[in-house]
Amino acid sequence: MSVTHRRAVSAGIAATALAVLAACGQVPAEQEDDEPAAPTPAAGPVEVSTLDPRVVLTYDGGLMTLDTGTGEVLDDLPLDGFLRVNPAGDGRHVLISTDEGFRAYDAGLEARGHGDHFHYYASPPAITDTLLPAERAGHVVTHAGRTALFADGTGEVQVIDPAALVDGAPPTNTWRAPDPHHGVAVELADHSLVVSVGTEEGRTGAVLLDAERRELARTEDCPGLHGEATARDEVVVLGCEDGPVILRQGEFTKVAVDGEYARSGNLAGHPGSAVVLGDYKTDPDAELERPEQVALIDTTEVSLRLVDLDASYSFRSLGRGPGGEALVLTTDGTLRILDEDSGAELDRVAVTEPWEEPDDWQQPRPALHVVDGVAYVTDPAADRLHTVGISMGTVVRSYDLPHTPNEIAVATGFGAHDVADHDDAEHDGHDHADHGDAEEHAEHDH
């Protein structure tokens, strides 16, 4: 896809970012002392005219939820331990990884379909009693309207319909790997399951299972497997230490790379693009490698293109734009917007001050999360959150936070099923583009 055509694609969804960011700009992030405090939300759902995204952020000692319309922190919840958060896939709930398993947190936004339009409801965000038990809760991957949860301590995969979380613990379709390991799984539209193969000592490959969980295909050619991403036509890319593996139409294929060690463990896909963005590391002996190249993995050509950035990045730096653009948040404080086919830099947005990735993966560093044409960037050094309009190439608003942010998830009120219906509905408020698969996969051992 040419740069000109990509800009046209981005312009076509620019209303999405503009609508969200216009709402975000209605009230200053900091209220003056003589301004009235924001009204306390009612106890139950209240119908509203628009849904302003809510950002759920972890910090050392708890979790906070920011309303992007008012700039208000709606919930500040003390919680012990290191917290991990992932969108559940319904646009409303966030899954918190705890010692007991995956705990559902309700961000309080909901879009309800009503004939040819939607009604929007907001309620106070709150942690729920819903727990999906898992020993050493690991990766969460949403695709095709279902969410796969991996328990590293047992190798168990739970697949749920996230829309059912509104009623409590949803029914689960479970499968257990022969050996526990730090794994990952994704269920495809036909209910087949792609899941890692490994032991506590390491991962070696992956299998494709049908809807009855019978093996259809296998690869043992993916040492150190970590992370996955889905591209156009439900092609799955798996990160390995010697070049990625691609699953297309039921067959695994290895991507050729230079050298014996070429690790891509953190991947970002887009449902309209045949290219997957990945990190790229080449030093097997580094205690913490800070790479300055990213990989563009072409799932059609089964090839890999390297892009030099002249700056490093972290495992929380990768994302995809609404037109498939490859996004990288680099340590010079900029968000790079790249053409995913050629690697050409389309834009560069200054967002934070320069930063360095900390040695401990659990320590805060700027993190990127992209939803509906808006890039949300945490700024731990300044205790702030920034929103970037990708098609506009500018920081539109910044929010002051009461705590130093670490992990991030964004709730919009629209799940995957809602988005498809919403595109053709008459409505007020925001348009919502297809979220696709752009999961971050942290590079670490639990």
C-alpha positions in Angstrom: 0.0 0.0 0.0 1.4 3.4 -1.0 2.0 6.2 1.5 -0.6 8.3 -0.4 -3.2 5.6 -0.2 -2.4 5.0 3.5 -3.0 8.6 4.2 -6.4 8.3 2.4 -7.3 5.3 4.6 -6.3 7.2 7.7 -8.3 10.3 6.6 -11.3 8.0 6.2 -11.3 7.2 9.9 -10.0 10.6 11.1 -13.5 11.3 12.4 -13.0 8.5 14.9 -10.0 10.1 16.5 -11.5 13.6 16.2 -14.7 12.6 17.9 -12.9 10.9 20.7 -10.3 13.6 21.2 -12.9 16.4 20.9 -14.8 14.9 23.8 -11.5 14.5 25.6 -10.9 18.2 25.2 -14.2 19.5 26.6 -12.9 20.0 30.1 -9.3 20.9 31.1 -7.3 18.1 32.7 -6.7 20.3 35.7 -9.7 22.1 37.3 -9.2 25.5 38.9 -9.7 25.7 42.7 -12.9 27.7 42.3 -14.5 25.3 39.8 -17.2 23.0 41.0 -16.2 19.4 41.5 -17.5 16.9 39.0 -20.8 15.4 40.0 -20.7 12.0 41.8 -21.9 9.3 39.4 -25.2 7.5 40.2 -25.0 4.0 41.6 -26.4 2.3 38.5 -26.0 2.8 34.8 -27.1 6.2 33.5 -27.9 6.8 29.8 -25.5 9.3 28.3 -25.2 11.0 24.9 -21.6 9.8 24.2 -19.1 7.3 25.6 -15.8 8.9 26.4 -13.1 6.2 26.7 -11.9 5.3 30.2 -8.3 4.4 30.8 -7.4 1.8 33.4 -3.9 2.2 34.7 -1.9 0.2 37.3 0.5 1.8 39.8 2.6 0.5 42.6 -0.1 -0.3 45.1 -3.3 -0.1 43.1 -5.3 0.7 40.0 -6.9 3.9 38.8 -9.5 4.7 36.1 -9.4 7.9 34.2 -12.4 9.4 32.4 -10.9 11.0 29.2 -13.9 13.3 28.8 -13.6 15.1 32.2 -10.0 14.2 33.1 -11.3 12.9 36.4 -9.9 9.8 38.1 -13.2 8.0 38.7 -11.7 5.1 40.8 -8.5 4.7 42.8 -8.4 1.1 44.0 -5.7 -0.1 46.4 -4.5 -3.6 45.4 -1.4 -5.5 46.6 1.2 -7.0 44.4 2.4 -6.3 40.9 -0.7 -5.9 38.7 -1.1 -6.8 35.0 -4.2 -5.6 33.1 -5.6 -6.6 29.7 -8.8 -5.6 27.9 -11.3 -8.5 28.3 -12.6 -8.0 24.7 -16.1 -6.7 25.4 -15.1 -3.0 25.5 -16.2 -2.8 29.1 -14.3 -5.2 31.3 -10.5 -5.4 32.1 -8.9 -8.6 33.3 -6.5 -8.1 36.2 -3.9 -10.9 36.7 -3.8 -11.8 40.4 -2.4 -14.7 42.4 -5.8 -16.4 42.2 -6.4 -15.9 38.5 -8.0 -13.4 36.2 -10.2 -10.9 38.1 -12.8 -8.9 36.1 -12.8 -5.1 36.6 -15.9 -3.3 35.2 -14.9 0.0 33.6 -18.5 1.1 33.6 -19.2 1.8 29.8 -21.7 0.0 27.7 -23.2 0.4 24.3 -26.6 -1.4 23.9 -27.9 -2.1 20.4 -31.5 -1.0 19.8 -32.7 -1.7 16.2 -30.8 0.6 13.9 -29.0 2.6 16.6 -27.2 2.3 20.0 -27.9 3.6 23.5 -25.0 4.5 25.7 -24.7 3.9 29.4 -22.2 4.8 32.0 -21.8 3.6 35.6 -19.1 4.0 38.3 -16.1 1.7 37.5 -15.6 -1.0 40.1 -13.9 -4.4 40.7 -16.2 -7.3 40.5 -16.5 -10.7 42.2 -15.9 -12.5 39.0 -12.8 -14.6 39.1 -11.5 -17.0 36.4 -9.2 -19.2 38.4 -5.7 -19.7 37.0 -2.4 -20.7 38.5 0.1 -18.0 37.4 -2.2 -16.1 35.2 -0.4 -15.2 31.9 -1.3 -14.1 28.4 -4.8 -12.8 27.4 -5.6 -12.8 23.7 -8.9 -11.6 22.1 -9.8 -12.6 18.6 -13.0 -13.2 16.7 -15.2 -12.2 19.6 -13.6 -14.7 22.1 -10.8 -14.4 24.6 -8.2 -17.0 25.4 -6.6 -17.0 28.9 -3.4 -19.0 29.6 -2.4 -20.3 33.0 1.4 -20.7 33.0 1.3 -22.8 36.2 -0.9 -25.6 34.7 -0.8 -25.1 30.9 -4.6 -24.7 31.0 -6.3 -22.5 28.3 -9.7 -21.0 29.1 -11.7 -19.6 26.2 -14.6 -17.3 27.0 -17.2 -15.1 25.4 -16.2 -11.8 27.0 -19.7 -10.4 26.4 -21.0 -12.8 29.1 -18.8 -11.1 31.8 -21.7 -8.7 32.4 -23.6 -11.6 34.1 -20.6 -12.8 36.2 -18.3 -15.7 35.5 -18.9 -16.9 31.9 -18.9 -20.5 30.7 -15.4 -21.6 29.7 -14.2 -24.0 27.0 -11.0 -25.4 28.5 -8.0 -27.3 27.2 -4.8 -28.2 29.0 -1.4 -28.5 27.5 0.6 -31.7 28.3 3.1 -29.6 30.3 2.8 -26.3 32.1 4.8 -23.4 30.6 4.8 -19.7 29.9 2.5 -20.0 27.0 0.0 -18.3 24.7 -3.2 -19.3 22.8 -5.6 -17.8 20.3 -8.9 -19.2 19.2 -9.8 -18.6 15.5 -13.2 -17.9 14.0 -13.9 -21.6 13.3 -13.1 -22.4 16.9 -9.8 -24.0 16.1 -7.1 -23.2 18.7 -3.5 -22.2 18.1 -1.5 -22.9 21.2 2.2 -23.0 22.3 4.1 -26.2 23.0 6.7 -26.3 25.8 7.7 -27.1 29.3 8.9 -25.1 32.4 12.3 -25.2 30.8 11.2 -23.4 27.6 8.9 -23.3 24.6 9.7 -25.2 21.4 6.8 -24.7 19.0 3.0 -24.7 18.5 0.1 -26.9 17.5 -3.2 -26.2 15.7 -6.2 -28.0 17.2 -9.6 -28.2 15.6 -12.8 -27.3 17.4 -12.9 -30.7 19.1 -9.2 -30.2 20.1 -7.8 -32.8 17.8 -4.4 -32.0 16.4 -4.4 -30.7 12.8 -0.8 -29.4 12.5 2.3 -28.9 14.5 5.7 -27.1 14.4 8.7 -27.8 16.6 10.6 -25.1 14.8 10.0 -22.1 17.2 12.5 -22.1 20.0 11.7 -19.7 22.8 8.2 -19.1 21.4 6.7 -16.0 22.9 3.7 -14.0 21.8 1.4 -14.1 18.8 -0.4 -11.7 16.5 -3.1 -12.2 13.9 -3.0 -10.6 10.4 -5.4 -10.3 7.5 -7.3 -13.5 6.6 -6.6 -14.9 10.2 -3.0 -15.6 9.5 -1.2 -16.1 12.8 2.4 -15.1 13.5 4.3 -16.6 16.4 7.5 -15.0 17.8 10.6 -17.3 18.0 14.3 -16.9 18.8 15.5 -17.8 15.3 12.8 -16.1 13.1 9.0 -16.1 13.4 6.7 -18.9 12.3 3.5 -18.2 10.2 0.3 -20.2 10.3 -1.6 -19.9 7.1 -4.5 -22.1 6.0 -3.6 -24.8 8.4 0.2 -25.0 7.7 3.1 -23.6 9.7 5.9 -22.0 7.7 9.3 -20.6 9.0 10.4 -17.1 8.0 14.1 -17.0 7.0 16.4 -14.6 8.9 20.1 -13.8 9.0 22.0 -15.3 11.8 21.3 -18.1 14.3 19.6 -15.8 16.9 16.9 -13.3 15.7 14.3 -13.0 18.4 10.8 -11.4 17.8 8.9 -12.0 21.0 6.5 -9.0 21.0 4.2 -8.7 18.1 1.4 -6.4 16.9 -1.1 -7.3 14.1 -4.0 -5.6 12.3 -7.0 -7.3 10.7 -6.7 -5.4 7.5 -2.9 -5.8 7.0 -0.9 -8.8 5.9 2.1 -7.4 7.8 2.8 -8.0 11.5 5.1 -5.6 13.4 7.6 -7.2 15.8 10.6 -6.4 17.9 14.0 -7.7 16.8 16.9 -8.8 19.0 20.1 -10.3 17.9 22.3 -10.7 21.1 21.5 -14.0 22.9 23.9 -13.1 25.7 22.5 -9.7 26.5 21.0 -9.4 30.0 18.7 -6.7 28.6 19.1 -5.9 24.9 17.9 -2.5 23.7 17.3 -3.0 20.0 17.1 -0.2 17.5 15.5 -2.2 14.7 11.9 -3.5 14.3 10.7 -6.3 12.0 7.9 -6.0 9.5 6.8 -9.6 8.9 5.0 -10.1 5.6 2.7 -13.1 6.0 2.0 -13.2 2.2 5.6 -13.3 1.0 6.8 -15.1 4.2 9.6 -12.6 4.5 10.9 -10.1 7.0 12.0 -6.5 6.5 14.1 -4.7 9.1 13.7 -1.0 9.8 16.4 1.0 11.5 15.1 3.5 14.1 18.3 5.0 15.5 16.7 4.8 18.9 15.7 1.9 21.1 12.3 0.9 22.5 10.7 -1.6 25.0 8.2 -4.5 24.9 5.4 -2.0 25.6 6.3 0.2 22.6 4.6 -1.5 19.7 1.1 -0.8 18.2 -0.9 -0.4 15.0 -2.7 2.5 13.6 -6.2 2.5 12.2 -4.9 2.1 8.6 -2.4 -0.6 9.6 0.4 1.8 10.2 3.3 0.4 12.3 3.7 2.4 15.5 6.8 2.4 17.7 7.3 4.4 20.9 11.0 5.1 21.0 13.3 6.1 23.9 14.0 9.5 22.3 10.4 10.3 23.4 8.8 10.1 20.0 6.0 8.0 18.5 7.2 6.8 15.1 4.4 6.1 12.5 5.7 3.8 9.8 4.3 2.5 6.5 3.9 -1.2 7.3 4.9 -2.3 3.8 7.9 -0.2 3.1 9.0 0.8 6.6 9.1 4.5 5.4 8.5 6.9 8.3 5.2 8.7 7.7 5.3 10.9 10.8 7.1 11.4 14.0 5.3 12.8 17.1 7.2 14.2 20.1 5.3 12.8 23.2 7.5 12.4 26.2 11.0 13.4 27.4 13.8 10.9 26.4 13.8 7.8 28.6 15.7 4.6 29.1 14.2 1.1 29.6 14.7 0.0 33.2 16.5 -3.3 33.8 13.5 -4.8 35.7 10.6 -5.5 33.4 8.1 -4.8 36.1 9.3 -1.2 36.6 7.3 1.6 34.8 8.4 2.9 31.4 6.3 4.7 28.8 3.7 2.3 27.4 1.7 2.5 24.2 -2.0 1.4 23.8 -3.9 2.1 20.6 -7.7 2.2 20.3 -9.9 3.7 17.6 -7.2 5.9 15.9 -6.0 7.3 19.2 -2.6 6.4 20.8 -2.6 6.5 24.6 0.9 6.9 26.0 1.9 6.7 29.6 4.5 9.1 30.9 5.8 7.7 34.3 8.5 10.3 34.7 5.9 13.1 34.7 3.0 11.1 36.2 0.9 11.9 33.1 -1.0 10.3 30.3 -0.9 11.6 26.7 -3.4 11.1 23.8 -2.1 11.3 20.2 -4.3 11.6 17.2 -2.6 9.2 14.8 -4.1 10.7 11.6 -3.4 14.2 12.9 0.2 13.5 14.1 -0.1 15.5 17.2 -0.5 15.2 21.0 -4.1 16.4 21.5 -4.4 16.2 25.3 -2.3 15.4 28.4 -3.7 14.3 31.8 -2.1 14.7 35.2 -2.3 11.5 37.3 -2.2 11.0 41.1 0.2 8.1 40.8 3.0 6.9 38.6 1.4 4.8 35.8 2.7 1.4 34.7 0.3 -0.9 32.7 -2.6 0.4 30.7 -5.9 -0.8 29.2 -8.6 1.2 27.5 -12.4 0.6 27.6 -14.7 2.2 25.0 -18.0 0.4 25.7 -17.9 -1.3 22.4 -17.0 -5.0 22.0 -15.9 -6.7 18.8 -19.5 -7.7 17.9 -20.8 -4.2 18.6 -18.2 -2.6 16.4 -19.4 -4.5 13.3 -23.0 -3.6 13.9 -22.3 0.0 15.0 -20.6 0.9 11.7 -24.0 0.7 9.9 -26.2 2.1 12.7 -27.5 5.6 13.0 -26.1 7.1 16.1 -24.8 10.0 18.1 -21.4 10.1 19.6 -18.2 8.3 18.5 -17.5 6.1 15.6 -15.5 3.0 16.4 -13.1 1.3 14.0 -12.3 -2.4 14.1 -9.9 -2.9 17.1 -8.3 -5.9 15.6 -5.5 -7.8 17.4 -2.7 -5.8 18.8 -1.9 -7.5 22.0 1.3 -6.6 23.9 3.2 -9.6 25.1 5.7 -8.8 27.8 9.2 -10.3 27.3 9.8 -12.0 30.7 9.5 -15.2 32.6 6.9 -15.2 35.4 
